[in-house]
């Protein structure tokens, strides 16, 4: 174009396949394209990470019976350990959460197991057991408490919520040899 002062004509080059391709793309268009991919990747990665972390915490709320994570207090842990003083055998904490009771029981000499639905809490419990030096006697499993057989355990610990039934309204320690009347007399 004469005297137009417009953009220079784009130089085209014919490729081996017979298609005509531009020989040079502007540096700006490549930078914009790279930033777009980077931005999309960061946003996508962040959303996947948020989904992966939040899902185990949110899905229990969507269940027919909502069972929330409520950490055991120091007093509750002390009471459980006090109730276990004259007992022996294996122990399971149903809905072990962050593993506080299982770790305390392992420190008291029990082979202790935790059953928890939330995999993040199980991984955290395993880390805490390792950090506390009881990972050999404290084990944690991802499982639905309604689908586990507890017959191999001498002691069962549960801190429930009213939705689980009347037997779980307080912290309890049960075994085949532990009478319900003793349980009520020693309530938490």
Buried (B, 14 or more C-beta within 10 A) or exposed (E): EEEEEEEEEEEEEEEEEEEEEEEEEEEEEEEEEEEEEEEEEEEEEEEEEEEEEEEBEEEBEEEEEEBEBEEBEEEBBEBBBEBBEEBEEBBBBBBBBBBBBBBBBBBBEBBBBBBBBBEBBBEBBBBBBEEBEBBEBBBBBBBEBEEEEBEEBBBBBBBBBEEBEEEBBBBBBBBEEBEEEEBEEEEB
